[in-house]
Amino acid sequence: MQSFELDKTDILKVKQALEGGDQDLLLLLADYHASEIAILFESISLESQKKIINLLPIDLASEIISEMSHEAHPEELLIDLEPEKRQEIVEELDYDDATDIISQMDEQDQHDILQELDKEDAVNIRNLMTYAEDTAGGLMNTEVIKVDADMSKKQAIDQIILQSEEIEEFYTIYVVDHDDILKGIVSLKDIIKAKANAKIADIVNTEFVFVKTSTDQEEVADLISQYNLTSIPVVDLNMKLLGRVTFDDVIDVMQEENTEDILKFSGVSEDEELSGNWIEAVKSRLPWLILNLGTAFLASSVIRYFEPTVTKIVVLAGYMTIIAGMGGNAATQALAVTVRRITLSDLTDNQAYKTVLKELTVGLINGAVNGLIVFLFAYFYDDNLLLGLVIFIAMTGNLLIAGITGAGIPLILKRVGIDPAVASSIIITTFTDVFGFLLLLGLASKLLL
Amino acid sequence: MQSFELDKTDILKVKQALEGGDQDLLLLLADYHASEIAILFESISLESQKKIINLLPIDLASEIISEMSHEAHPEELLIDLEPEKRQEIVEELDYDDATDIISQMDEQDQHDILQELDKEDAVNIRNLMTYAEDTAGGLMNTEVIKVDADMSKKQAIDQIILQSEEIEEFYTIYVVDHDDILKGIVSLKDIIKAKANAKIADIVNTEFVFVKTSTDQEEVADLISQYNLTSIPVVDLNMKLLGRVTFDDVIDVMQEENTEDILKFSGVSEDEELSGNWIEAVKSRLPWLILNLGTAFLASSVIRYFEPTVTKIVVLAGYMTIIAGMGGNAATQALAVTVRRITLSDLTDNQAYKTVLKELTVGLINGAVNGLIVFLFAYFYDDNLLLGLVIFIAMTGNLLIAGITGAGIPLILKRVGIDPAVASSIIITTFTDVFGFLLLLGLASKLLL
């Protein structure tokens, strides 16, 4: 298979083939990997998706559906299929994928679809549906390869070959006792390399990392990333093995979390779908904008308070927007660096203190440099030394505050247990607006009138 | 091993043990995984790091050094060690890790350290150093498990056991011909399951994804994520196997790219180290702030132009900041959603068109709702219907423009081949500032004077 990216030609070719006969379509689709067809599905109608799914063998059809992104709504496609086809596809899906997709349906559809399945599958999926979506329980797959600690090398290999009929990809073999209590892990390589008369208990690795069903998905991702694991076992309170989370689930989680971080940072609800319609977007963003409107009224009340000053020195109106805008941008810079740093690792008190001190220094220097530029403009263009001085002080002071709040507020939020990303630029710029106006107009009132 | 997070107690315990005898320190460190000690290193001095590295066995010491983050500067620790210790550690490191660390040193140190190594290692590392850091060549490890296509099952298993003495973790076995030309991949499981008299050629999977040394690391990450691969082979133009990139490298790349995205988005140079000092931070951010100062002057020149209007209707000064601020925030929202969407997948022309149309609609609605609130305030508080009307139109118009530019500018940049994340909020808010002031003050001049 070539390593290539899908482009418009691919979409065009598929659309043309959809107009033609089934044989042409099958021939064309044979060139694509399931994950590529899943991407192509985003550009074709539900009818066309159905046609393709009905045409392909069950294993490929179910793989495509499992690879479809959340936003492409595989659940809608599934609901739209004939009951028999749907049943076959769901039974072919891994339990975790089936659960993800079925969870997106409304209750009636969920009920109908689970009715169609055989009892064991339905029980397993119902079970997985009880875990919160963003926990290890919600991410895990219940199908694992496991061997008994007291098996011989030969017995274990036979077991693994048998179990791997069902489970295509496995990276780690879990070692359990008769009650499914997790005792350790072992790799296929270790088993192969073991002496012929070795028992699994002789080669098991009993130092391993595990998570509980309730472990937050971000922590699961951190552990997989920190220990370079291909998979991590999920256990209950008695260490009974329930399933595993694999690295590819974690890669998806990381992309999702990073999208959420950027959205939250920009004052967008973290669950707005990137390709959602305008109704969703308005619902997601309007509350933040109205909150911002409230804070903007606060900033503008400072200006109202100093209206007599602005009337007398109207040139201040132009400088106001410069001071406030620069403060907002400097605060956003400090905020981005600090929030990202907190996301990647916890800071000790000492590190937190040093971070605020650093941002204070940066704010002071950047404020002084920019303040100097604006001072020179005021001095030469407006021919007013004292005005220049007032602006210099306001700029420096505002960027100093920007640094302190940009670093300090997310650090404080983190310490009191609030997600620091909530300190979006929307909130933080209120500080710099209010403080910038206060400093500029207050100083101007004292010194220039 | 427990799944736990490091906290202050751990750092304190290590610091105390550092004061005490070597035996206590060793005993304490035995409780930690190499990747945990690497994290603890971020909180202790270079001297203490050296003491620990000198105390530990070479394999653990080198694992710690390979796990240290870029920002903890493992190269400084390495340079500081005794030459013999250093040589042992570097020889124990995987070539890709050794290359990463040595690349961070200045030329003299690089030369010295490569001199100390045996010839084969030095050649391999020098070779890897020729690849750009952010390509598959720069990420890859040259140590792979490979078997010959015409080997028997038994020969292949013996080969794998032999090669796996050197390579601890492998997920895929590469099948090559006598000239190391990559023919396909096979898993250990497939080999075990094969009939006793099977040849590798009978079970090799010849449909596989690969990359070239020059492939950008983001594309490598996309492929690994899209096809759920544990590793991807790196080949030269003749399909000769050069190495592999593993999923854990890709997880690191993704974290790095996401940090860069958030920083660029906030007007911070993408290569500012999150834990860097204030000098680096000033260098990284000052240019953006000065650029912003230029655009702020542009916005303020609009205000200057309308100074006579502001003098006569001074209450406009307060509303100005509300209109401009809201426009900036709405633009940031549209920008974040659009940039993130472009990052995750390319948009077709039709999707791009629909995105702009959606953001235009969202801007119109959010603008009208917020405009109405401000209208009511102006009508009841300032007792001025016409002023309220002017503000309503300015708010709606400005949020409309915010939607169009927030979505349109990154889409255009992407199409002309410029990184859309460059359209940071700093740039985009210039539009909403200028347009907001023009609309508010222009309308006020026409209708209210």
Interface residues (C-beta under 8 A of the other chain):
Chain A: M1 S3 E5 D7 K8 I11 H33 S35 E36 I39 E42 S43 I157 I160 I161 S164 E169 F170 Y171 L188 K189 I192 K193 E207 F208 V209 F210 V211 T215 E219 L223 I224 S225 Q226 Y227 N228 T230 F247 D248 V250 I251 D252 M254 Q255 N258 T259 D261 I262 L263 F265 S266 G267 V268 E272 L274 S275 N277 W278 A281 V282 R285 L286 W288 L289 I290 N292 L293 A296 F297 A299 S300 S301 I303 R304 E307 V310 T311 V314 V315 A317 G318 Y319 M320 T321 I322 A324 G325 M326 G328 N329 A330 T332 Q333 L335 A336 V337 V339 R340 R341 L344 S345 D346 T348 D349 Q351 K358 E359 T361 V362 I365 N366 V369 N370 I373 V374 F377 S425 I426 T429 D433 F437
Chain B: M1 S3 E5 D7 K8 I11 H33 S35 E36 I39 E42 S43 I157 I160 I161 S164 E169 F170 Y171 L188 K189 I192 K193 E207 F208 V209 F210 V211 T215 E219 L223 I224 S225 Q226 Y227 N228 T230 F247 D248 V250 I251 D252 M254 Q255 N258 T259 D261 I262 L263 F265 S266 G267 V268 E272 L274 S275 N277 W278 A281 V282 R285 L286 W288 L289 I290 N292 L293 A296 F297 A299 S300 S301 I303 R304 E307 V310 T311 V314 V315 A317 G318 Y319 M320 T321 I322 A324 G325 M326 G328 N329 A330 T332 Q333 L335 A336 V337 V339 R340 R341 L344 S345 D346 T348 Q351 K358 E359 T361 V362 I365 N366 V369 N370 I373 V374 F377 S425 I426 T429 D433 F437
